[in-house]
Amino acid sequence: MDIDALNAEFGIAGTLRFVEGRSGFLMIEVENALATATITPFGGQVLHYRPREAPDDLLFLSDQAHFTAGKENKGGIPICWPWFGPDPEGQGRATHGFIRCLPWTLHVCEELEDGSTRIHLGITDDEATRAIWPLPFELGVEILVGSTLAVTLVSRNRGDHPMRITQGLHSYFKVGDATRIRVLGLEGCRYIDKARGAGDARIVQDGAITVGAEVNRIYEAVPARLAIEDPVLGRRIGIDTRHSRTCVVWNPWIETCREMEDLGDEDYRRFICVETVNTASEVIEIPPGQEARIGADYRVESL
Ligand SMILES: O=P(O)(O)OC[C@H]1O[C@H](O)[C@H](O)[C@@H](O)[C@@H]1O
């Protein structure tokens, strides 16, 4: 569908329009009384979100992000599905699943009474997805752009057998200086340390998380309320999660950042990923015909 046709069918005068963005990628631009946001139907990914009164974007988006068909884009909130992390069956399939690299279909764009804007996108199995992963599914993402940003992922099993998935909202938060932030809410939680290659050993988090080396951890049994305190941008990002007891915290630090072609050399200072996930021991089994959800609400508060 071309941009004019999309604007005619789904555009909302003065609030929501479709535009050609970086490298010609289709973008949905939202500007309502409460916030501005950019979403791309490729991967159902939120790329930008800024509440009206806030000076800075909530999210980091890499200047080196691929914006090439079939490749993932680093930044915003990529959706990892139907597996989070490496291929669970060791077949060499892409990290974090395949759904973040595919175009999704637009279902609904609407204004709600409180002034927020609701966008609903979806993707269903087809020949191409079944060649990678054989199961019949329907996946939807609901994005609410208001004074907070709310993202909810709904997975439906369209098959006759139970469907096992892991998944995640791989949120990249913009920070003033990663070496000066504190991630709060995970104190006392046990984590698997992927950066240290310590296998499945669980380590107990002592105090707030700070970044002074590569951080790549899977926290288990986490509370539903987390926060990132950022003295440089003078703000606190609040993350309220739904249907997730697992959280991945990732910052690549200097060497890994340099090795990644889709990050600039200094980008490790510009973001922290605090990801709302189901992974490790939190595998989700969806019975035939049933749904599973995962979601998060993000808010920005001044310090
Ligand atoms: O480069 P990507 O496939 O998007 O993954 C980026 C990162 O995502 C997660 O946070 C993982 O824990 C990291 O190991 C990985 O490097």
PDBQT file of the ligand as one rigid body, heavy atoms in Angstrom, charges set to zero:
ROOT
HETATM    1  O1  LIG A 401      22.554  -6.954  18.293  1.00  0.00    +0.000 OA
HETATM    2  P1  LIG A 401      21.263  -7.531  18.755  1.00  0.00    +0.000 P 
HETATM    3  O2  LIG A 401      20.965  -8.875  18.131  1.00  0.00    +0.000 OA
HETATM    4  O3  LIG A 401      20.122  -6.590  18.586  1.00  0.00    +0.000 OA
HETATM    5  O4  LIG A 401      21.404  -7.811  20.296  1.00  0.00    +0.000 OA
HETATM    6  C1  LIG A 401      21.827  -6.830  21.185  1.00  0.00    +0.000 C 
HETATM    7  C2  LIG A 401      21.939  -7.407  22.600  1.00  0.00    +0.000 C 
HETATM    8  O5  LIG A 401      20.672  -7.801  23.029  1.00  0.00    +0.000 OA
HETATM    9  C3  LIG A 401      20.530  -8.350  24.351  1.00  0.00    +0.000 C 
HETATM   10  O6  LIG A 401      20.462  -7.413  25.326  1.00  0.00    +0.000 OA
HETATM   11  C4  LIG A 401      21.559  -9.426  24.656  1.00  0.00    +0.000 C 
HETATM   12  O7  LIG A 401      21.587  -9.740  26.030  1.00  0.00    +0.000 OA
HETATM   13  C5  LIG A 401      22.923  -9.068  24.151  1.00  0.00    +0.000 C 
HETATM   14  O8  LIG A 401      23.749 -10.218  24.254  1.00  0.00    +0.000 OA
HETATM   15  C6  LIG A 401      22.879  -8.593  22.706  1.00  0.00    +0.000 C 
HETATM   16  O9  LIG A 401      24.160  -8.272  22.243  1.00  0.00    +0.000 OA
ENDROOT
TORSDOF 0
